[in-house]
Amino acid sequence: MAKAQVSMKAFIEAHQGAKNLAEAAEATGLTPNSHQARASKYRSDYSIPLKKFSRGGGARLDIDEAVMLLAELEGVEVEVIEARQVALREAKAKRDANKAAKAAETAE
């Protein structure tokens, strides 16, 4: 299957005019996952404030269960996985702070 070629203008018009992700994806010819990834990239990398679609009423992620599963699969203590969580959160906070600082510099 050929990859859909969608211009920035067509993508944004379809996205902003759609009522939900499925409608936006259909209008662009992209899969819902591809459409959502592109919209996310526009928001995060280019600071284009595209609207966000509801993710629906899916099941909530049980973080404690996921941590225990990872520990079991990797054969390590839960504390090892929790330490990785802390490191990931700290790295994300640092990236977010850097992004905010750059945005503030650009706005000046």
ROSE-4610 file (N, C-alpha, C; in Angstrom, 1 decimal, always signed):
// ROSE-4610
residu = [M/M/M/A/A/A/K/K/K/A/A/A/Q/Q/Q/V/V/V/S/S/S/M/M/M/K/K/K/A/A/A/F/F/F/I/I/I/E/E/E/A/A/A/H/H/H/Q/Q/Q/G/G/G/A/A/A/K/K/K/N/N/N/L/L/L/A/A/A/E/E/E/A/A/A/A/A/A/E/E/E/A/A/A/T/T/T/G/G/G/L/L/L/T/T/T/P/P/P/N/N/N/S/S/S/H/H/H/Q/Q/Q/A/A/A/R/R/R/A/A/A/S/S/S/K/K/K/Y/Y/Y/R/R/R/S/S/S/D/D/D/Y/Y/Y/S/S/S/I/I/I/P/P/P/L/L/L/K/K/K/K/K/K/F/F/F/S/S/S/R/R/R/G/G/G/G/G/G/G/G/G/A/A/A/R/R/R/L/L/L/D/D/D/I/I/I/D/D/D/E/E/E/A/A/A/V/V/V/M/M/M/L/L/L/L/L/L/A/A/A/E/E/E/L/L/L/E/E/E/G/G/G/V/V/V/E/E/E/V/V/V/E/E/E/V/V/V/I/I/I/E/E/E/A/A/A/R/R/R/Q/Q/Q/V/V/V/A/A/A/L/L/L/R/R/R/E/E/E/A/A/A/K/K/K/A/A/A/K/K/K/R/R/R/D/D/D/A/A/A/N/N/N/K/K/K/A/A/A/A/A/A/K/K/K/A/A/A/A/A/A/E/E/E/T/T/T/A/A/A/E/E/E]
num = [1/1/1/2/2/2/3/3/3/4/4/4/5/5/5/6/6/6/7/7/7/8/8/8/9/9/9/10/10/10/11/11/11/12/12/12/13/13/13/14/14/14/15/15/15/16/16/16/17/17/17/18/18/18/19/19/19/20/20/20/21/21/21/22/22/22/23/23/23/24/24/24/25/25/25/26/26/26/27/27/27/28/28/28/29/29/29/30/30/30/31/31/31/32/32/32/33/33/33/34/34/34/35/35/35/36/36/36/37/37/37/38/38/38/39/39/39/40/40/40/41/41/41/42/42/42/43/43/43/44/44/44/45/45/45/46/46/46/47/47/47/48/48/48/49/49/49/50/50/50/51/51/51/52/52/52/53/53/53/54/54/54/55/55/55/56/56/56/57/57/57/58/58/58/59/59/59/60/60/60/61/61/61/62/62/62/63/63/63/64/64/64/65/65/65/66/66/66/67/67/67/68/68/68/69/69/69/70/70/70/71/71/71/72/72/72/73/73/73/74/74/74/75/75/75/76/76/76/77/77/77/78/78/78/79/79/79/80/80/80/81/81/81/82/82/82/83/83/83/84/84/84/85/85/85/86/86/86/87/87/87/88/88/88/89/89/89/90/90/90/91/91/91/92/92/92/93/93/93/94/94/94/95/95/95/96/96/96/97/97/97/98/98/98/99/99/99/100/100/100/101/101/101/102/102/102/103/103/103/104/104/104/105/105/105/106/106/106/107/107/107/108/108/108]
x = [+0.8/+0.0/+0.9/+0.6/+1.4/+1.1/+2.1/+2.0/+1.3/+0.3/-0.5/+0.4/+0.3/+1.0/+0.0/+0.2/-0.8/+0.0/-0.4/+0.3/+0.0/+0.8/+0.6/-0.8/-1.1/-2.3/-3.5/-3.5/-4.6/-4.7/-3.5/-3.6/-4.2/-3.8/-4.3/-5.8/-6.2/-7.6/-8.5/-8.0/-8.7/-8.8/-7.7/-7.6/-8.5/-8.4/-9.2/-10.7/-11.0/-12.4/-13.1/-12.3/-12.9/-13.5/-14.4/-15.0/-14.3/-13.6/-12.8/-11.7/-10.8/-9.6/-10.0/-11.0/-11.3/-11.7/-12.5/-12.9/-11.7/-10.8/-9.6/-8.7/-8.5/-7.7/-8.3/-9.6/-10.3/-10.1/-10.2/-10.1/-8.7/-7.7/-6.3/-5.8/-6.5/-6.1/-5.0/-4.7/-3.8/-4.4/-3.7/-4.3/-4.5/-5.4/-5.5/-4.2/-3.4/-2.1/-1.2/-1.1/-0.2/-0.7/-2.0/-2.6/-2.3/-2.5/-2.3/-0.8/+0.1/+1.5/+1.9/+1.4/+1.7/+1.2/+0.0/-0.6/+0.3/+0.7/+1.5/+2.8/+3.4/+4.7/+4.5/+3.5/+3.2/+3.1/+2.4/+2.3/+3.6/+4.3/+5.5/+6.7/+7.0/+8.2/+8.1/+6.8/+6.7/+5.8/+5.3/+4.4/+3.2/+2.6/+1.4/+0.2/-0.6/-1.6/-2.9/-2.7/-3.8/-4.7/-5.9/-6.8/-6.5/-6.9/-6.7/-8.0/-8.0/-9.2/-9.2/-10.4/-10.6/-10.1/-9.4/-8.9/-9.9/-11.1/-12.2/-12.1/-13.0/-13.2/-12.4/-11.2/-10.4/-10.1/-9.6/-9.2/-8.1/-8.1/-7.1/-5.9/-4.7/-3.5/-3.2/-3.0/-2.6/-1.1/-0.6/+0.9/+1.6/+1.0/+1.6/+1.7/+0.6/+0.6/+1.7/+1.8/+2.8/+4.2/+4.5/+5.8/+6.1/+5.1/+5.4/+5.6/+4.9/+5.0/+6.4/+6.9/+8.2/+9.3/+9.1/+10.1/+10.1/+9.0/+8.9/+9.5/+9.2/+9.8/+11.3/+11.8/+13.2/+14.0/+13.2/+13.9/+14.6/+14.0/+14.6/+13.6/+14.1/+13.2/+12.4/+11.2/+10.3/+11.0/+11.9/+12.6/+13.5/+14.0/+14.8/+14.0/+12.8/+11.9/+11.4/+11.1/+10.7/+11.8/+13.1/+14.2/+14.2/+14.0/+13.9/+12.8/+11.7/+10.6/+11.0/+11.6/+12.1/+13.0/+14.0/+14.9/+14.2/+13.2/+12.4/+11.7/+11.0/+10.3/+11.2/+12.4/+13.3/+13.8/+14.1/+14.5/+13.4/+12.2/+11.1/+10.9/+11.0/+10.9/+12.0/+13.2/+14.3/+14.0/+13.6/+13.2/+12.1/+11.1/+10.0/+10.5/+11.4/+11.9/+12.7/+13.5/+14.3/+13.5/+12.4/+11.5/+10.8/+10.4/+9.7/+10.6/+11.9/+12.9/+13.1/+13.2/+13.4/+12.2/+11.0/+9.8/+9.7/+10.2/+10.2/+11.2/+12.4/+13.4/+12.8/+12.1/+11.6/+10.5/+9.7/+8.6/+9.1/+10.4/+10.9/+11.3]
y = [-1.2/+0.0/+1.2/+2.2/+3.4/+4.3/+5.0/+6.0/+7.2/+7.7/+8.8/+10.1/+10.9/+12.2/+13.3/+13.9/+15.0/+16.2/+17.3/+18.6/+19.1/+20.0/+20.6/+21.3/+22.0/+22.7/+21.8/+20.7/+19.8/+19.0/+18.7/+18.0/+18.9/+20.1/+21.0/+21.3/+21.5/+21.8/+20.5/+19.4/+18.1/+17.9/+18.1/+17.9/+18.9/+20.1/+21.1/+21.0/+20.5/+20.4/+19.2/+18.2/+16.9/+16.9/+16.1/+15.9/+14.9/+14.0/+13.0/+12.5/+11.7/+11.2/+10.4/+9.5/+8.7/+9.5/+10.5/+11.4/+12.2/+12.6/+13.3/+12.4/+11.2/+10.2/+9.9/+9.7/+9.4/+10.5/+11.7/+12.9/+13.0/+12.6/+12.7/+11.5/+10.4/+9.1/+8.4/+8.9/+8.3/+7.3/+6.5/+5.6/+6.5/+6.1/+6.9/+7.1/+6.0/+6.1/+7.1/+7.1/+8.0/+9.4/+9.6/+10.9/+11.5/+10.7/+11.2/+11.5/+10.7/+10.9/+12.2/+12.5/+13.7/+14.9/+14.8/+15.9/+16.2/+15.1/+15.3/+15.9/+15.5/+16.1/+17.6/+18.0/+19.4/+20.2/+19.6/+20.3/+20.4/+19.2/+19.2/+19.8/+19.5/+20.0/+21.4/+21.7/+23.0/+24.0/+23.6/+24.4/+24.9/+24.1/+24.4/+23.9/+24.8/+24.4/+23.7/+22.5/+21.8/+21.2/+21.1/+20.6/+19.1/+18.7/+17.3/+16.6/+15.4/+14.6/+13.7/+13.5/+12.6/+11.2/+10.6/+9.2/+8.2/+8.6/+7.6/+7.0/+6.2/+5.6/+4.3/+4.2/+3.0/+2.7/+1.6/+1.1/+2.0/+2.3/+3.1/+2.1/+2.7/+1.9/+1.8/+0.6/+0.3/+0.3/+1.4/+1.6/+0.6/+0.4/-0.6/-2.0/-2.4/-3.7/-3.7/-2.7/-2.6/-2.7/-2.0/-2.1/-3.5/-4.1/-5.5/-6.4/-6.3/-7.1/-7.0/-5.7/-5.5/-6.1/-5.9/-6.5/-8.0/-8.6/-10.1/-10.5/-9.8/-10.2/-10.0/-9.0/-8.8/-9.5/-10.1/-10.8/-9.9/-8.7/-7.7/-7.4/-6.7/-6.2/-5.0/-4.8/-3.7/-2.4/-2.3/-1.0/-0.6/-1.6/-1.3/-0.6/-1.1/-0.5/+0.9/+1.0/+2.3/+3.3/+2.9/+3.8/+4.3/+3.4/+3.8/+4.8/+4.6/+5.5/+6.9/+7.0/+8.3/+8.9/+8.2/+8.7/+9.2/+8.5/+8.9/+10.2/+10.3/+11.5/+12.7/+12.5/+13.6/+14.1/+13.1/+13.5/+14.2/+13.8/+14.4/+15.8/+16.0/+17.3/+18.3/+17.7/+18.5/+18.9/+18.0/+18.3/+19.3/+19.2/+20.1/+21.5/+21.6/+22.9/+23.5/+22.7/+23.3/+23.8/+23.0/+23.4/+24.7/+24.8/+26.1/+27.2/+27.0/+28.1/+28.6/+27.6/+28.0/+28.7/+28.3/+29.0/+30.4/+30.6/+31.9/+32.8/+32.2/+33.0/+33.4/+32.5/+32.8/+33.9/+33.9/+34.8/+36.2/+36.4/+37.7/+38.5]
z = [+0.0/+0.0/+0.0/-0.9/-1.0/+0.2/+0.6/+1.7/+1.2/+2.0/+1.6/+1.6/+0.6/+0.6/+0.8/+2.0/+2.4/+2.7/+2.0/+2.2/+3.7/+4.2/+5.5/+5.5/+4.5/+4.4/+4.4/+3.6/+3.6/+4.9/+5.5/+6.8/+7.9/+8.0/+9.0/+8.8/+7.6/+7.3/+7.6/+7.3/+7.6/+9.1/+9.8/+11.2/+12.0/+11.7/+12.4/+12.1/+10.9/+10.5/+10.9/+11.4/+11.8/+13.2/+13.4/+14.8/+15.6/+15.0/+15.8/+14.9/+15.5/+14.9/+13.6/+13.7/+12.6/+11.4/+11.6/+10.5/+9.9/+10.8/+10.3/+9.5/+10.0/+9.3/+7.9/+7.9/+6.6/+5.6/+6.1/+5.2/+4.6/+5.4/+4.9/+4.2/+4.3/+3.7/+4.6/+5.8/+6.6/+7.6/+8.2/+9.2/+10.4/+11.3/+12.6/+13.3/+13.4/+14.1/+13.4/+12.1/+11.4/+11.5/+11.4/+11.5/+12.9/+14.0/+15.3/+15.5/+15.0/+15.1/+14.5/+13.3/+12.6/+13.3/+13.9/+14.6/+15.9/+16.5/+17.7/+17.4/+16.3/+15.8/+15.6/+14.9/+14.6/+15.9/+16.9/+18.2/+19.0/+19.1/+19.9/+19.2/+18.0/+17.3/+16.7/+16.3/+15.6/+16.3/+17.5/+18.3/+17.6/+16.7/+16.0/+16.9/+17.4/+18.4/+17.8/+17.2/+16.6/+17.8/+17.5/+18.5/+18.8/+20.0/+20.4/+20.4/+19.9/+19.9/+21.2/+21.7/+22.8/+22.5/+23.4/+23.1/+23.4/+23.8/+24.0/+25.4/+25.7/+27.0/+27.2/+26.8/+26.9/+28.4/+28.6/+30.0/+30.5/+31.8/+32.4/+32.6/+32.5/+32.7/+34.1/+34.6/+36.0/+36.0/+36.4/+36.4/+37.3/+38.5/+39.5/+38.8/+38.2/+37.5/+36.4/+35.6/+34.6/+35.1/+36.2/+36.9/+37.3/+38.0/+38.5/+37.3/+36.2/+35.1/+34.5/+34.3/+33.8/+34.7/+36.0/+36.9/+36.8/+36.7/+36.5/+35.2/+34.1/+32.8/+32.8/+33.4/+33.4/+34.5/+35.4/+36.5/+37.5/+37.7/+38.7/+39.7/+40.8/+41.8/+41.3/+41.8/+41.5/+41.6/+42.6/+42.9/+41.7/+41.0/+39.8/+38.7/+38.5/+37.5/+38.0/+39.3/+39.8/+39.7/+39.9/+39.7/+38.3/+37.3/+35.9/+35.6/+36.3/+36.2/+36.6/+37.7/+38.2/+37.3/+36.7/+35.7/+34.5/+34.0/+32.8/+33.1/+34.3/+34.6/+34.7/+35.3/+35.5/+34.1/+33.2/+31.9/+31.1/+31.3/+30.6/+31.1/+32.4/+33.0/+32.5/+32.4/+31.8/+30.4/+29.6/+28.2/+28.1/+28.9/+28.9/+29.3/+30.3/+30.8/+29.7/+29.0/+27.9/+26.7/+26.4/+25.4/+25.7/+27.0/+27.4/+27.4/+27.8/+27.7/+26.3/+25.4/+24.0/+23.4/+23.8/+23.4/+23.9/+25.1/+25.7/+25.0/+24.7/+23.9/+22.6/+21.9/+20.6/+20.7/+21.8/+21.9/+22.2/+22.7/+23.0/+21.8]
